[in-house]
Amino acid sequence: MARTKFLSLLLLALLAISMLAPEVLAGGYGTGSLKSSQCSGQCARRCSQTQYRKPCMFFCQKCCRKCLCVPPGYYGNKQVCPCYNNWKTKRGGPKCP
């Protein structure tokens, strides 16, 4: 009886950890993880290695204000921020850098 109770609690704990792991591993990234005042710094990081810095900053800040999220890294990783990833142009291309 005690063993069953222990295994049930262990299974419940593992389930809770597995649900929280993506949030923790993403390092605080995700929709709504930023304040609008943080967008400028995060977009500067995101756009720091592009040769098209001005348009990158313009669209990144626009996307950040709407989604309150900027993906990690300089390129890609948009799956971390679904709003940022799914916002498209009229032609269906990505809106956010």
The first five atom37 places (N, CA, C, CB, O) and aatype in JSON, in Angstrom:
{
  "aatype": [12, 0, 1, 16, 11, 13, 10, 15, 10, 10, 10, 10, 0, 10, 10, 0, 9, 15, 12, 10, 0, 14, 6, 19, 10, 0, 7, 7, 18, 7, 16, 7, 15, 10, 11, 15, 15, 5, 4, 15, 7, 5, 4, 0, 1, 1, 4, 15, 5, 16, 5, 18, 1, 11, 14, 4, 12, 13, 13, 4, 5, 11, 4, 4, 1, 11, 4, 10, 4, 19, 14, 14, 7, 18, 18, 7, 2, 11, 5, 19, 4, 14, 4, 18, 2, 2, 17, 11, 16, 11, 1, 7, 7, 14, 11, 4, 14],
  "atom_mask": [
    [1, 1, 1, 1, 1],
    [1, 1, 1, 1, 1],
    [1, 1, 1, 1, 1],
    [1, 1, 1, 1, 1],
    [1, 1, 1, 1, 1],
    [1, 1, 1, 1, 1],
    [1, 1, 1, 1, 1],
    [1, 1, 1, 1, 1],
    [1, 1, 1, 1, 1],
    [1, 1, 1, 1, 1],
    [1, 1, 1, 1, 1],
    [1, 1, 1, 1, 1],
    [1, 1, 1, 1, 1],
    [1, 1, 1, 1, 1],
    [1, 1, 1, 1, 1],
    [1, 1, 1, 1, 1],
    [1, 1, 1, 1, 1],
    [1, 1, 1, 1, 1],
    [1, 1, 1, 1, 1],
    [1, 1, 1, 1, 1],
    [1, 1, 1, 1, 1],
    [1, 1, 1, 1, 1],
    [1, 1, 1, 1, 1],
    [1, 1, 1, 1, 1],
    [1, 1, 1, 1, 1],
    [1, 1, 1, 1, 1],
    [1, 1, 1, 0, 1],
    [1, 1, 1, 0, 1],
    [1, 1, 1, 1, 1],
    [1, 1, 1, 0, 1],
    [1, 1, 1, 1, 1],
    [1, 1, 1, 0, 1],
    [1, 1, 1, 1, 1],
    [1, 1, 1, 1, 1],
    [1, 1, 1, 1, 1],
    [1, 1, 1, 1, 1],
    [1, 1, 1, 1, 1],
    [1, 1, 1, 1, 1],
    [1, 1, 1, 1, 1],
    [1, 1, 1, 1, 1],
    [1, 1, 1, 0, 1],
    [1, 1, 1, 1, 1],
    [1, 1, 1, 1, 1],
    [1, 1, 1, 1, 1],
    [1, 1, 1, 1, 1],
    [1, 1, 1, 1, 1],
    [1, 1, 1, 1, 1],
    [1, 1, 1, 1, 1],
    [1, 1, 1, 1, 1],
    [1, 1, 1, 1, 1],
    [1, 1, 1, 1, 1],
    [1, 1, 1, 1, 1],
    [1, 1, 1, 1, 1],
    [1, 1, 1, 1, 1],
    [1, 1, 1, 1, 1],
    [1, 1, 1, 1, 1],
    [1, 1, 1, 1, 1],
    [1, 1, 1, 1, 1],
    [1, 1, 1, 1, 1],
    [1, 1, 1, 1, 1],
    [1, 1, 1, 1, 1],
    [1, 1, 1, 1, 1],
    [1, 1, 1, 1, 1],
    [1, 1, 1, 1, 1],
    [1, 1, 1, 1, 1],
    [1, 1, 1, 1, 1],
    [1, 1, 1, 1, 1],
    [1, 1, 1, 1, 1],
    [1, 1, 1, 1, 1],
    [1, 1, 1, 1, 1],
    [1, 1, 1, 1, 1],
    [1, 1, 1, 1, 1],
    [1, 1, 1, 0, 1],
    [1, 1, 1, 1, 1],
    [1, 1, 1, 1, 1],
    [1, 1, 1, 0, 1],
    [1, 1, 1, 1, 1],
    [1, 1, 1, 1, 1],
    [1, 1, 1, 1, 1],
    [1, 1, 1, 1, 1],
    [1, 1, 1, 1, 1],
    [1, 1, 1, 1, 1],
    [1, 1, 1, 1, 1],
    [1, 1, 1, 1, 1],
    [1, 1, 1, 1, 1],
    [1, 1, 1, 1, 1],
    [1, 1, 1, 1, 1],
    [1, 1, 1, 1, 1],
    [1, 1, 1, 1, 1],
    [1, 1, 1, 1, 1],
    [1, 1, 1, 1, 1],
    [1, 1, 1, 0, 1],
    [1, 1, 1, 0, 1],
    [1, 1, 1, 1, 1],
    [1, 1, 1, 1, 1],
    [1, 1, 1, 1, 1],
    [1, 1, 1, 1, 1]
  ],
  "atom_positions": [
    [[0.82, -1.2, 0.0], [0.0, 0.0, 0.0], [0.87, 1.27, 0.0], [-0.94, 0.0, 1.22], [0.64, 2.19, -0.78]],
    [[1.85, 1.3, 0.87], [2.73, 2.46, 0.95], [3.55, 2.6, -0.33], [3.66, 2.34, 2.17], [3.82, 3.71, -0.8]],
    [[3.93, 1.46, -0.88], [4.71, 1.48, -2.12], [3.89, 2.04, -3.28], [5.22, 0.07, -2.46], [4.4, 2.8, -4.09]],
    [[2.64, 1.68, -3.36], [1.74, 2.18, -4.4], [1.56, 3.69, -4.26], [0.37, 1.46, -4.34], [1.56, 4.42, -5.24]],
    [[1.41, 4.13, -3.02], [1.25, 5.56, -2.77], [2.51, 6.33, -3.18], [0.94, 5.81, -1.27], [2.44, 7.39, -3.8]],
    [[3.68, 5.76, -2.84], [4.95, 6.39, -3.2], [5.1, 6.46, -4.72], [6.13, 5.61, -2.59], [5.49, 7.5, -5.26]],
    [[4.79, 5.38, -5.42], [4.9, 5.36, -6.88], [3.93, 6.35, -7.52], [4.65, 3.95, -7.42], [4.26, 6.99, -8.52]],
    [[2.75, 6.47, -6.96], [1.77, 7.42, -7.48], [2.28, 8.86, -7.33], [0.43, 7.26, -6.76], [2.16, 9.66, -8.26]],
    [[2.84, 9.18, -6.18], [3.38, 10.52, -5.94], [4.59, 10.78, -6.85], [3.77, 10.68, -4.47], [4.75, 11.89, -7.37]],
    [[5.42, 9.78, -7.03], [6.58, 9.93, -7.91], [6.14, 10.18, -9.34], [7.47, 8.68, -7.84], [6.7, 11.03, -10.03]],
    [[5.16, 9.44, -9.8], [4.63, 9.62, -11.15], [4.01, 11.01, -11.31], [3.58, 8.54, -11.47], [4.2, 11.66, -12.34]],
    [[3.28, 11.46, -10.32], [2.68, 12.79, -10.35], [3.76, 13.88, -10.39], [1.77, 12.99, -9.13], [3.63, 14.86, -11.12]],
    [[4.82, 13.71, -9.6], [5.92, 14.67, -9.59], [6.62, 14.71, -10.94], [6.93, 14.33, -8.48], [6.93, 15.79, -11.44]],
    [[6.88, 13.55, -11.53], [7.52, 13.51, -12.85], [6.65, 14.16, -13.92], [7.83, 12.06, -13.24], [7.16, 14.83, -14.81]],
    [[5.36, 13.96, -13.83], [4.44, 14.58, -14.77], [4.47, 16.1, -14.63], [3.0, 14.05, -14.55], [4.5, 16.82, -15.63]],
    [[4.47, 16.59, -13.41], [4.53, 18.04, -13.18], [5.84, 18.62, -13.7], [4.37, 18.36, -11.69], [5.85, 19.69, -14.3]],
    [[6.94, 17.93, -13.47], [8.25, 18.4, -13.95], [8.28, 18.42, -15.46], [9.38, 17.52, -13.41], [8.82, 19.36, -16.06]],
    [[7.73, 17.41, -16.1], [7.75, 17.35, -17.56], [6.9, 18.46, -18.17], [7.25, 15.99, -18.04], [7.19, 18.92, -19.28]],
    [[5.88, 18.9, -17.47], [5.06, 20.0, -17.98], [5.77, 21.34, -17.82], [3.71, 20.02, -17.26], [5.57, 22.24, -18.63]],
    [[6.58, 21.48, -16.79], [7.28, 22.74, -16.54], [8.61, 22.83, -17.28], [7.52, 22.9, -15.06], [9.11, 23.93, -17.49]],
    [[9.18, 21.71, -17.69], [10.51, 21.69, -18.3], [10.63, 22.58, -19.53], [10.87, 20.29, -18.68], [11.61, 23.32, -19.63]],
    [[9.69, 22.57, -20.49], [9.86, 23.44, -21.65], [9.93, 24.92, -21.28], [8.72, 23.23, -22.62], [10.68, 25.68, -21.9]],
    [[9.18, 25.35, -20.27], [9.21, 26.74, -19.83], [10.58, 27.08, -19.25], [8.11, 27.01, -18.78], [11.14, 28.14, -19.54]],
    [[11.11, 26.19, -18.45], [12.39, 26.43, -17.79], [13.52, 26.37, -18.81], [12.63, 25.4, -16.67], [14.42, 27.22, -18.78]],
    [[13.49, 25.38, -19.71], [14.56, 25.23, -20.69], [14.58, 26.38, -21.69], [14.4, 23.92, -21.43], [15.63, 26.72, -22.23]],
    [[13.44, 26.99, -21.93], [13.38, 28.1, -22.87], [13.99, 29.36, -22.28], [11.94, 28.36, -23.3], [14.16, 30.36, -22.98]],
    [[14.32, 29.34, -21.0], [15.0, 30.47, -20.37], [14.14, 31.71, -20.23], [0.0, 0.0, 0.0], [14.65, 32.82, -20.34]],
    [[12.85, 31.53, -20.0], [11.98, 32.68, -19.84], [11.47, 33.25, -21.15], [0.0, 0.0, 0.0], [10.88, 34.33, -21.16]],
    [[11.67, 32.54, -22.23], [11.16, 32.97, -23.51], [9.75, 32.43, -23.68], [12.07, 32.51, -24.66], [9.4, 31.41, -23.09]],
    [[8.96, 33.09, -24.48], [7.6, 32.65, -24.75], [6.69, 33.86, -24.74], [0.0, 0.0, 0.0], [7.04, 34.91, -24.21]],
    [[5.52, 33.7, -25.33], [4.59, 34.8, -25.44], [4.28, 35.37, -24.07], [3.31, 34.35, -26.13], [3.91, 34.65, -23.14]],
    [[4.43, 36.68, -23.94], [4.13, 37.37, -22.7], [5.26, 37.34, -21.68], [0.0, 0.0, 0.0], [5.06, 37.75, -20.54]],
    [[6.43, 36.85, -22.06], [7.52, 36.75, -21.09], [8.29, 38.06, -20.91], [8.48, 35.67, -21.51], [9.1, 38.17, -19.99]],
    [[8.04, 39.04, -21.77], [8.74, 40.33, -21.68], [7.78, 41.45, -21.32], [9.44, 40.65, -23.0], [6.56, 41.34, -21.49]],
    [[8.34, 42.53, -20.82], [7.6, 43.78, -20.68], [7.94, 44.61, -21.9], [7.95, 44.54, -19.33], [9.01, 44.43, -22.48]],
    [[7.07, 45.5, -22.31], [7.32, 46.29, -23.52], [8.59, 47.12, -23.4], [6.13, 47.2, -23.8], [9.22, 47.43, -24.42]],
    [[8.98, 47.47, -22.2], [10.22, 48.24, -22.01], [11.47, 47.41, -22.3], [10.28, 48.78, -20.59], [12.55, 47.97, -22.49]],
    [[11.34, 46.08, -22.33], [12.47, 45.2, -22.59], [12.65, 44.91, -24.08], [12.3, 43.91, -21.83], [13.67, 44.33, -24.47]],
    [[11.7, 45.3, -24.9], [11.74, 44.97, -26.33], [12.97, 45.54, -27.02], [10.5, 45.47, -27.01], [13.59, 44.87, -27.84]],
    [[13.31, 46.75, -26.71], [14.42, 47.42, -27.37], [15.73, 46.63, -27.2], [14.59, 48.83, -26.82], [16.44, 46.39, -28.18]],
    [[16.03, 46.24, -25.99], [17.26, 45.49, -25.72], [17.25, 44.11, -26.35], [0.0, 0.0, 0.0], [18.26, 43.67, -26.9]],
    [[16.11, 43.43, -26.27], [16.01, 42.09, -26.85], [16.11, 42.14, -28.37], [14.7, 41.42, -26.43], [16.71, 41.25, -28.98]],
    [[15.54, 43.15, -28.98], [15.61, 43.29, -30.45], [17.02, 43.68, -30.88], [14.59, 44.33, -30.95], [17.48, 43.27, -31.94]],
    [[17.7, 44.47, -30.08], [19.09, 44.82, -30.4], [19.94, 43.55, -30.42], [19.66, 45.84, -29.37], [20.8, 43.39, -31.28]],
    [[19.7, 42.66, -29.47], [20.41, 41.38, -29.44], [20.05, 40.54, -30.66], [20.08, 40.61, -28.16], [20.93, 39.99, -31.32]],
    [[18.76, 40.45, -30.95], [18.27, 39.62, -32.05], [18.81, 40.1, -33.4], [16.73, 39.61, -32.07], [19.13, 39.29, -34.27]],
    [[18.9, 41.41, -33.58], [19.28, 41.99, -34.87], [20.76, 42.35, -34.96], [18.46, 43.22, -35.13], [21.19, 42.95, -35.95]],
    [[21.55, 42.0, -33.95], [22.94, 42.46, -33.9], [23.83, 41.89, -34.99], [23.52, 42.12, -32.57], [24.86, 42.49, -35.31]],
    [[23.47, 40.77, -35.58], [24.36, 40.16, -36.57], [23.83, 40.21, -38.0], [24.62, 38.73, -36.2], [24.32, 39.49, -38.87]],
    [[22.85, 41.05, -38.25], [22.31, 41.16, -39.6], [22.88, 42.4, -40.29], [20.77, 41.21, -39.58], [23.23, 43.38, -39.63]],
    [[22.95, 42.34, -41.59], [23.38, 43.54, -42.32], [22.21, 44.5, -42.54], [24.02, 43.15, -43.67], [22.42, 45.64, -42.96]],
    [[20.99, 44.04, -42.27], [19.78, 44.86, -42.43], [19.26, 45.26, -41.06], [18.69, 44.1, -43.23], [18.12, 44.95, -40.71]],
    [[20.08, 45.94, -40.29], [19.76, 46.24, -38.89], [18.52, 47.11, -38.73], [20.94, 46.93, -38.24], [17.68, 46.81, -37.88]],
    [[18.37, 48.18, -39.51], [17.22, 49.09, -39.33], [15.88, 48.38, -39.56], [17.34, 50.27, -40.3], [15.01, 48.45, -38.69]],
    [[15.69, 47.69, -40.7], [14.4, 47.0, -40.87], [14.2, 45.88, -39.85], [14.3, 46.44, -42.27], [13.08, 45.63, -39.4]],
    [[15.28, 45.21, -39.5], [15.17, 44.15, -38.5], [14.68, 44.72, -37.18], [16.53, 43.44, -38.3], [13.77, 44.17, -36.56]],
    [[15.28, 45.83, -36.74], [14.87, 46.47, -35.49], [13.43, 46.96, -35.56], [15.81, 47.63, -35.16], [12.67, 46.82, -34.59]],
    [[13.04, 47.55, -36.69], [11.68, 48.07, -36.83], [10.65, 46.94, -36.67], [11.5, 48.75, -38.21], [9.71, 47.07, -35.88]],
    [[10.84, 45.86, -37.41], [9.85, 44.78, -37.35], [9.95, 43.96, -36.07], [10.02, 43.87, -38.55], [8.94, 43.49, -35.55]],
    [[11.15, 43.8, -35.56], [11.3, 43.09, -34.29], [10.58, 43.83, -33.17], [12.8, 42.91, -33.94], [9.87, 43.22, -32.37]],
    [[10.75, 45.15, -33.12], [10.09, 45.91, -32.06], [8.57, 45.91, -32.23], [10.6, 47.35, -32.04], [7.83, 45.86, -31.25]],
    [[8.12, 45.96, -33.48], [6.68, 45.89, -33.74], [6.12, 44.55, -33.26], [6.39, 46.09, -35.25], [5.08, 44.5, -32.61]],
    [[6.84, 43.48, -33.59], [6.4, 42.14, -33.18], [6.49, 41.97, -31.66], [7.25, 41.07, -33.87], [5.62, 41.36, -31.05]],
    [[7.54, 42.51, -31.07], [7.71, 42.38, -29.63], [6.61, 43.13, -28.87], [9.09, 42.91, -29.21], [6.1, 42.63, -27.87]],
    [[6.24, 44.3, -29.35], [5.16, 45.05, -28.69], [3.85, 44.28, -28.74], [4.98, 46.42, -29.35], [3.06, 44.33, -27.8]],
    [[3.63, 43.56, -29.84], [2.38, 42.8, -29.96], [2.45, 41.5, -29.16], [2.08, 42.49, -31.44], [1.51, 41.15, -28.44]],
    [[3.56, 40.79, -29.27], [3.67, 39.44, -28.69], [4.33, 39.4, -27.32], [4.44, 38.56, -29.63], [4.19, 38.42, -26.59]],
    [[5.05, 40.47, -26.95], [5.81, 40.52, -25.7], [6.76, 39.33, -25.61], [4.86, 40.53, -24.49], [6.89, 38.69, -24.56]],
    [[7.42, 39.06, -26.74], [8.34, 37.93, -26.82], [9.3, 38.17, -27.97], [7.57, 36.59, -27.0], [8.91, 38.66, -29.03]],
    [[10.57, 37.81, -27.77], [11.57, 37.8, -28.84], [12.31, 36.47, -28.7], [12.57, 39.06, -28.75], [12.8, 36.16, -27.62]],
    [[12.39, 35.69, -29.77], [13.05, 34.38, -29.66], [14.53, 34.49, -29.29], [12.92, 33.63, -30.98], [15.15, 35.52, -29.54]],
    [[15.07, 33.45, -28.69], [16.5, 33.46, -28.35], [17.35, 33.37, -29.6], [16.83, 32.31, -27.39], [16.9, 32.87, -30.64]],
    [[18.57, 33.84, -29.51], [19.51, 33.73, -30.62], [19.33, 34.84, -31.64], [0.0, 0.0, 0.0], [18.53, 35.76, -31.47]],
    [[20.11, 34.73, -32.7], [20.12, 35.75, -33.75], [19.21, 35.4, -34.92], [21.53, 35.96, -34.26], [18.8, 36.28, -35.69]],
    [[18.89, 34.12, -35.05], [18.09, 33.65, -36.2], [17.37, 32.38, -35.79], [18.99, 33.4, -37.45], [17.88, 31.59, -34.99]],
    [[16.18, 32.19, -36.33], [15.44, 30.95, -36.03], [14.87, 30.95, -34.63], [0.0, 0.0, 0.0], [14.64, 32.01, -34.05]],
    [[14.64, 29.77, -34.09], [14.09, 29.55, -32.74], [12.72, 30.18, -32.55], [15.05, 30.09, -31.7], [12.29, 30.4, -31.42]],
    [[12.01, 30.48, -33.64], [10.72, 31.16, -33.53], [9.65, 30.31, -32.89], [10.26, 31.61, -34.89], [8.64, 30.84, -32.42]],
    [[9.84, 28.98, -32.86], [8.83, 28.11, -32.26], [8.65, 28.4, -30.77], [9.22, 26.64, -32.46], [7.64, 28.03, -30.19]],
    [[9.62, 29.05, -30.17], [9.53, 29.41, -28.75], [8.48, 30.49, -28.53], [10.9, 29.89, -28.22], [7.87, 30.55, -27.46]],
    [[8.26, 31.34, -29.52], [7.29, 32.44, -29.44], [6.23, 32.23, -30.53], [8.0, 33.84, -29.6], [6.38, 32.74, -31.64]],
    [[5.15, 31.5, -30.23], [4.16, 31.22, -31.27], [3.57, 32.46, -31.92], [3.05, 30.41, -30.69], [3.38, 32.47, -33.14]],
    [[3.27, 33.5, -31.17], [2.72, 34.73, -31.74], [3.7, 35.33, -32.73], [2.38, 35.75, -30.63], [3.33, 35.71, -33.84]],
    [[4.95, 35.41, -32.32], [6.02, 35.97, -33.14], [6.19, 35.13, -34.42], [7.35, 36.01, -32.35], [6.42, 35.67, -35.5]],
    [[6.07, 33.83, -34.27], [6.25, 32.9, -35.39], [5.08, 32.92, -36.36], [6.45, 31.49, -34.86], [5.27, 32.78, -37.56]],
    [[3.87, 33.09, -35.86], [2.67, 32.94, -36.69], [2.17, 34.24, -37.31], [1.57, 32.36, -35.87], [1.25, 34.21, -38.13]],
    [[2.74, 35.37, -36.96], [2.32, 36.64, -37.54], [2.91, 36.74, -38.94], [2.75, 37.86, -36.65], [4.13, 36.75, -39.1]],
    [[2.06, 36.81, -39.94], [2.49, 36.77, -41.34], [2.16, 38.08, -42.06], [1.83, 35.59, -42.07], [1.3, 38.84, -41.63]],
    [[2.86, 38.31, -43.17], [2.58, 39.44, -44.05], [1.35, 39.12, -44.9], [3.81, 39.77, -44.95], [0.83, 38.01, -44.84]],
    [[0.89, 40.09, -45.68], [-0.26, 39.85, -46.58], [0.04, 38.73, -47.56], [-0.62, 41.12, -47.34], [-0.86, 38.0, -47.97]],
    [[1.3, 38.6, -47.94], [1.7, 37.56, -48.9], [1.99, 36.21, -48.25], [2.93, 38.02, -49.66], [2.31, 35.25, -48.94]],
    [[1.87, 36.14, -46.94], [2.06, 34.88, -46.25], [3.48, 34.64, -45.74], [0.0, 0.0, 0.0], [3.76, 33.58, -45.16]],
    [[4.36, 35.6, -45.94], [5.72, 35.46, -45.44], [5.8, 35.84, -43.97], [0.0, 0.0, 0.0], [4.85, 36.39, -43.43]],
    [[6.91, 35.56, -43.33], [7.04, 35.91, -41.9], [7.14, 37.42, -41.69], [8.28, 35.23, -41.3], [7.88, 38.11, -42.39]],
    [[6.4, 37.92, -40.74], [6.39, 39.34, -40.41], [7.58, 39.69, -39.49], [5.05, 39.74, -39.73], [8.17, 40.77, -39.59]],
    [[7.91, 38.75, -38.62], [8.89, 39.02, -37.58], [10.23, 38.38, -37.9], [8.37, 38.51, -36.22], [10.29, 37.24, -38.36]],
    [[11.33, 39.13, -37.66], [12.68, 38.6, -37.97], [13.15, 37.58, -36.93], [13.68, 39.74, -38.06], [14.26, 37.05, -37.06]]
  ]
}
